[in-house]
Amino acid sequence: MFFKFGIKNKTVKELRKNQCLTAKELALRLKLDTIQILKIDTMKLKDVPEPLKTKITSYFRDR
């Protein structure tokens, strides 16, 4: 379970690994290309560009 104040300081890879998701699975769930997930995988969520950040944040907060 993630606390809402700490989710932005984690990398996308940490968030998806904690949910036991591969990059391909996350891309399918968010209706994105796998390459887009792999490009931002090492970035912290607060540094991800806005359209992707909104999708990823809403997905992980609902979990």
C-alpha positions in Angstrom: 0.0 0.0 0.0 1.4 3.4 -1.0 0.8 6.5 1.0 -0.3 9.4 -1.2 2.5 11.7 -0.1 5.3 9.3 -0.9 4.2 8.0 -4.3 5.7 10.9 -6.2 9.2 10.3 -4.9 9.3 6.7 -6.2 10.5 5.7 -9.6 8.0 4.3 -12.1 10.0 1.0 -12.0 9.6 0.8 -8.2 5.9 1.4 -8.4 5.3 -1.2 -11.1 7.6 -3.8 -9.5 5.7 -3.4 -6.2 2.5 -4.2 -8.1 4.3 -7.2 -9.8 3.8 -5.7 -13.3 6.2 -5.8 -16.2 6.6 -2.7 -18.5 4.4 -4.4 -21.1 1.6 -5.2 -18.7 1.6 -1.7 -17.3 1.5 -0.3 -20.9 -1.4 -2.5 -21.8 -3.4 -1.4 -18.7 -2.7 2.3 -19.4 -3.2 1.8 -23.2 0.3 3.1 -24.0 3.2 1.7 -26.0 5.7 -0.3 -24.0 8.6 1.9 -25.2 6.9 4.9 -23.5 7.0 3.1 -20.2 10.6 2.0 -20.7 11.7 5.6 -21.4 10.3 6.9 -18.1 11.1 3.8 -16.1 14.1 5.3 -14.2 12.4 8.7 -13.7 10.8 9.6 -10.4 7.0 10.1 -10.8 7.3 13.8 -10.1 9.6 14.2 -13.1 7.5 12.4 -15.6 5.9 14.6 -18.3 2.3 15.6 -17.5 0.1 13.6 -19.8 1.8 10.3 -18.7 2.1 11.4 -15.1 -1.7 11.8 -14.8 -2.4 8.3 -16.2 0.2 6.6 -14.1 -0.7 8.4 -10.9 -4.4 7.7 -11.2 -3.6 4.0 -11.9 -1.4 3.5 -8.9 -3.6 5.5 -6.5 -6.6 3.4 -7.4 -4.7 0.2 -6.5 
